[in-house]
């Protein structure tokens, strides 16, 4: 298991501390590099984080996390993160924790409020003038009516 006792995530002036006892780990055979040795070791790390019921997440962060990562969630609300990038199990564990940390950092930042921009008056005038010129060009192509 991981050497750290807690996972600290800091973003947007806030900090979340999650004890690693709340993380469920599973290990499996990896499809990554390793030659014949890959058939004998379980170096792939699968992390299950109970996003829906974790008491350490603030409610606003939980809601953003559940919306943004809905494709990774199970029916029970567990966030599933896997890593088989490395040949060693501890490095894959660290990679899973880094992925979870990045996901939580994104969820901690509130979305920016979009302020609609106004179209400048000169831009509107230029657009209408271009439409008039184009219309004049097309009208000059018509055959004259006698």
C-alpha positions, 0 to 999 in steps of 0.5 A: 500500500502507499507510504503516505498516511493521508492524501492532501489536495490544495487548490483555490485556497482550500485544502482537503485531507483524505486518510488513505484508509478510506481508499480501497485498493485492488491489484491485478495482472498488468498489460504493460511492459515487463516481458515474461515477468508481467505474467507473474506479478500483479503490478496494475493498481486499481483505486476505488474512492467512495466519492458519493459517501466520503465524509472528507469532501465538502458538499460543493466539491462532491457535487462538481466531482460527481458531475465531472467524473460521471463516466468513471463512477460506478452505480454505488458512486465509487470513482475508479482509477487505474494505472498500469503505466509502470512495471512496479506496483508502488509506482502505479499506486503513486500514479493513481494517487496523483490522478485522484489528486488532479481530479480533486483539484479540478473539482475544488475550483468553482467554474468561472462565471461567464459574462456575455460580451457586447458586440461593438457598434462599429462591428455591427455597422461593418457587418451591415455594410459588408452585407449591403455591398454583397447584396449590391454585387449580386443585384448587378448580376441579375438580368435587366427586366424590360 
